[in-house]
Amino acid sequence: MLRKTFKAMVVQQAEDKGFVRSVIDKSVEELPPGDILIRTLYSSLNYKDALSASGNRGVTKNYPHTPGIDAAGVVEESISNDFRPGDEVIVTGYDLGMNTSGGFAQYIRVPADWVVKRPKNLTLRESMCYGTAGFTAALSVLKLREHNITPEQGKILVTGATGGVGSIAISILSKQGFDVVAVSGKKGRKQYLLDLGAIEVLDREEVRDVSGKPLLKPRWSGVIDTVGGDFLATAIKSTKYCGVITCCGNVASPELHITVFPFILRGVTLIGIDSANCPMPLRMRIWEKLADDWKLDHLDRLVTEISLDELDMHIERILNGKQTGRVIVNLQRG
Ligand SMILES: NC(=O)c1ccc[n+]([C@@H]2O[C@H](COP(=O)([O-])OP(=O)(O)OC[C@H]3O[C@@H](n4cnc5c(N)ncnc54)[C@H](OP(=O)(O)O)[C@@H]3O)[C@@H](O)[C@H]2O)c1
């Protein structure tokens, strides 16, 4: 039954210009217009949410605002012929949680063309265990595969390994028989990464070259980079002939200082990854893979489940690079 008010995290600018987060009651009338009203059962925490929740105007222009780029729930109202009340659905990316009231709330209202029906073999909870981070990891692996990177060609490097994208990328690659080398700044998390399927764990500083050399010893047949900056530059310079690097994140830095030599002497390919506006046919293909042949048996090992009230502390953790694995938000939990 549709509730008139619901719980939502709201971020607003305080008089001292800082940003404060609180969980308050909102009404359905306050939601933006849209084709589909969804009762959110689960959301998940991504790095971009932490930026939105801390006043980053590159992500969210106007406050007060409810972040949450991911939501999974049940359709309550629909003016679209494609969706009916009771349908279980997933929304990730597009403008959700950026400048459209997001998934850190018990209701969202969105355009129909943002909505994906829950795949048969995936629960709503499982869909948020993946969330945008898992979707991005899968999209990155798919791009390596489409560029003919196979397990026989050698090791794959994954940076930001204990984070959401990194943890799921390692798991999917390892399930497909790839030898994965994980890079992490968290000294105490080596066993976690080996348990996900990495064959080797390197400290961050081992893969950060600042010598200025245009090329380094070729080591990787493929790279899934989630951090950018010197780490991405080093990875590109260390990729083998005809290897492939995907780039999705910038937690270390948005800058990339390299020369053209890895491209013109080793034929490497650098692929940009954008999950937010991933076209619907590819989006549905990725969700089907996550539900089916790429589905992880150890999803629960990667996940911490929290309530809306516990979210604040986890936002600080992810902002400070301290997150391990994924955090999902159970919106029914008090
Ligand atoms: N393009 C897209 O569509 C898309 C989609 C999802 C995410 N992203 C981006 O991908 C990145 C990772 O997202 P996520 O959800 O996995 O975030 P996350 O869970 O916070 O993971 C990021 C990981 O990067 C490492 N790290 C943190 N600060 C670092 C630093 N200063 N230098 C080097 N490594 C650092 C940490 O892992 P270790 O301690 O193990 O090194 C951290 O756990 C973010 O930039 C995010 O915005 C992009």
The ligand as an SDF file (V2000), in Angstrom:
LIG
                    3D

 48 52  0  0  0  0  0  0  0  0999 V2000
   32.8540    4.9830  -14.8590 N   0  0  0  0  0  0  0  0  0  0  0  0
   31.8760    4.3750  -14.2270 C   0  0  0  0  0  0  0  0  0  0  0  0
   30.8360    4.0480  -14.7700 O   0  0  0  0  0  0  0  0  0  0  0  0
   32.0490    4.0540  -12.7760 C   0  0  0  0  0  0  0  0  0  0  0  0
   31.1870    3.1890  -12.1050 C   0  0  0  0  0  0  0  0  0  0  0  0
   31.4650    2.8240  -10.7770 C   0  0  0  0  0  0  0  0  0  0  0  0
   32.5640    3.3800  -10.1450 C   0  0  0  0  0  0  0  0  0  0  0  0
   33.3300    4.2660  -10.8130 N   0  0  0  0  0  0  0  0  0  0  0  0
   34.5060    4.8620  -10.1900 C   0  0  0  0  0  0  0  0  0  0  0  0
   35.4290    3.8150   -9.9250 O   0  0  0  0  0  0  0  0  0  0  0  0
   36.1680    4.1260   -8.7410 C   0  0  0  0  0  0  0  0  0  0  0  0
   36.0280    2.9840   -7.7530 C   0  0  0  0  0  0  0  0  0  0  0  0
   34.6730    2.8750   -7.3520 O   0  0  0  0  0  0  0  0  0  0  0  0
   34.2790    1.9020   -6.1510 P   0  0  0  0  0  0  0  0  0  0  0  0
   32.8100    1.9430   -6.0330 O   0  0  0  0  0  0  0  0  0  0  0  0
   34.9780    0.5980   -6.3140 O   0  0  0  0  0  0  0  0  0  0  0  0
   34.9430    2.7100   -4.9350 O   0  0  0  0  0  0  0  0  0  0  0  0
   35.5120    2.1380   -3.5760 P   0  0  0  0  0  0  0  0  0  0  0  0
   34.6890    0.9890   -3.1250 O   0  0  0  0  0  0  0  0  0  0  0  0
   35.7270    3.2880   -2.6820 O   0  0  0  0  0  0  0  0  0  0  0  0
   36.9450    1.5430   -4.0020 O   0  0  0  0  0  0  0  0  0  0  0  0
   37.9940    2.3440   -4.3870 C   0  0  0  0  0  0  0  0  0  0  0  0
   39.2890    1.6670   -3.9170 C   0  0  0  0  0  0  0  0  0  0  0  0
   40.3790    2.3730   -4.5010 O   0  0  0  0  0  0  0  0  0  0  0  0
   41.5040    2.3180   -3.6310 C   0  0  0  0  0  0  0  0  0  0  0  0
   41.9030    3.6900   -3.3220 N   0  0  0  0  0  0  0  0  0  0  0  0
   41.2490    4.5990   -2.5460 C   0  0  0  0  0  0  0  0  0  0  0  0
   41.9130    5.7620   -2.5110 N   0  0  0  0  0  0  0  0  0  0  0  0
   43.0140    5.5850   -3.2810 C   0  0  0  0  0  0  0  0  0  0  0  0
   44.1190    6.4190   -3.6170 C   0  0  0  0  0  0  0  0  0  0  0  0
   44.1980    7.6820   -3.1740 N   0  0  0  0  0  0  0  0  0  0  0  0
   45.0610    5.9300   -4.4310 N   0  0  0  0  0  0  0  0  0  0  0  0
   44.9880    4.6730   -4.9030 C   0  0  0  0  0  0  0  0  0  0  0  0
   43.9760    3.8110   -4.6100 N   0  0  0  0  0  0  0  0  0  0  0  0
   43.0120    4.2740   -3.8040 C   0  0  0  0  0  0  0  0  0  0  0  0
   41.0270    1.5730   -2.3900 C   0  0  0  0  0  0  0  0  0  0  0  0
   41.3410    0.1890   -2.5860 O   0  0  0  0  0  0  0  0  0  0  0  0
   42.6740   -0.4790   -1.9870 P   0  0  0  0  0  0  0  0  0  0  0  0
   42.7830    0.0150   -0.5850 O   0  0  0  0  0  0  0  0  0  0  0  0
   42.4390   -1.9410   -2.0980 O   0  0  0  0  0  0  0  0  0  0  0  0
   43.8090    0.0040   -2.8280 O   0  0  0  0  0  0  0  0  0  0  0  0
   39.5400    1.7410   -2.4240 C   0  0  0  0  0  0  0  0  0  0  0  0
   38.8910    0.7320   -1.6980 O   0  0  0  0  0  0  0  0  0  0  0  0
   35.6120    5.4680   -8.2600 C   0  0  0  0  0  0  0  0  0  0  0  0
   36.4040    6.5160   -8.7990 O   0  0  0  0  0  0  0  0  0  0  0  0
   34.2360    5.5290   -8.8750 C   0  0  0  0  0  0  0  0  0  0  0  0
   33.7520    6.8330   -9.0180 O   0  0  0  0  0  0  0  0  0  0  0  0
   33.1000    4.6150  -12.1050 C   0  0  0  0  0  0  0  0  0  0  0  0
  1  2  1  0
  2  3  2  0
  2  4  1  0
  4  5  1  0
  4 48  2  0
  5  6  2  0
  6  7  1  0
  7  8  2  0
  8  9  1  0
  8 48  1  0
  9 10  1  0
  9 46  1  0
 10 11  1  0
 11 12  1  0
 11 44  1  0
 12 13  1  0
 13 14  1  0
 14 15  2  0
 14 16  1  0
 14 17  1  0
 17 18  1  0
 18 19  2  0
 18 20  1  0
 18 21  1  0
 21 22  1  0
 22 23  1  0
 23 24  1  0
 23 42  1  0
 24 25  1  0
 25 26  1  0
 25 36  1  0
 26 27  1  0
 26 35  1  0
 27 28  2  0
 28 29  1  0
 29 30  1  0
 29 35  2  0
 30 31  1  0
 30 32  2  0
 32 33  1  0
 33 34  2  0
 34 35  1  0
 36 37  1  0
 36 42  1  0
 37 38  1  0
 38 39  2  0
 38 40  1  0
 38 41  1  0
 42 43  1  0
 44 45  1  0
 44 46  1  0
 46 47  1  0
M  CHG  2   8   1  16  -1
M  END
$$$$
